[in-house]
Amino acid sequence: MGTIDIDYTCLGVGLQLLLIPVYFLWRFKTGLLKPILIGAVRMIIQLFFIGVYLRFLFEWNNPFINFLWVIIMVGVAAETAVTRTRLKRHILMIPVSVGFLVTVVLVGLYFLGFVLRLDNIFSAQYFIPIFGIIMGNMLGVNVIGLNTYYAGLKREQQLYYYLLGNGATRSEAIAPFIRQALIKAFSPGIANMAVTGLVALPGTMIGQILGGSSPHVAIKYQIMIVVITVASSMLSLMITIMLASRKSFDSYGRLLQVHKEGKRK
């Protein structure tokens, strides 16, 4: 049994559910009415555009085109991370780009090659969705982690200088701030992992079941999706922090001005 299609009339009926959050955002004057309307319109346009684009990618199924798509995705994700963290571009852009690209390639190809054991690891049917899932999770974790790391360094500079003054290396002195970043970035994901299947059924698993896969197969895929997203998020965040930290301190170990002037509240 295949997936039941949603025609455009039914899609319009479904979109009316957005009137619920729209009403309450308007009723309580949250200032989020315009953002949610713009966000919904952008989501719809972007997804339809991606749907057309992916159809051609699946038809071509060309490794070079697929990998070019990954490069574009890394660039967009890196730009988004720079914007959301409000860190200076020359400090963050290269580290986050390298962290994303290295991690998505290593973890993605490991999953496709050693777990799924595909004959063609660049097959668009698997390559594009898996890399997209990995990239989406890495972006959110990196933004939270980097914000926490640099906010902690700025707020608790005395602790950092105290550790340096008592013989700690720079790596040892920044360790408490990396610890804070990891806790902040991964606590929600770990909490969700613990209740997956009991409190909530993940979207990937539901999608596969609706697409006709057996629950047994969908469960195994969901387990691996959680594993690769957590592993890739951790690896990319650590690579980004280590590379960005090289540009964040002067030769004496003093923290430089890393945030864009006048844009942080």
Secondary structure as GFF3:
##gff-version 3
##sequence-region A 1 265
A	DSSP	alpha_helix	8	15	.	.	.	ID=ss1
A	DSSP	three_ten_helix	16	18	.	.	.	ID=ss2
A	DSSP	alpha_helix	19	27	.	.	.	ID=ss3
A	DSSP	alpha_helix	33	60	.	.	.	ID=ss4
A	DSSP	alpha_helix	63	85	.	.	.	ID=ss5
A	DSSP	alpha_helix	89	110	.	.	.	ID=ss6
A	DSSP	pi_helix	111	115	.	.	.	ID=ss7
A	DSSP	alpha_helix	124	155	.	.	.	ID=ss8
A	DSSP	alpha_helix	157	165	.	.	.	ID=ss9
A	DSSP	alpha_helix	170	195	.	.	.	ID=ss10
A	DSSP	alpha_helix	203	210	.	.	.	ID=ss11
A	DSSP	alpha_helix	215	245	.	.	.	ID=ss12
###
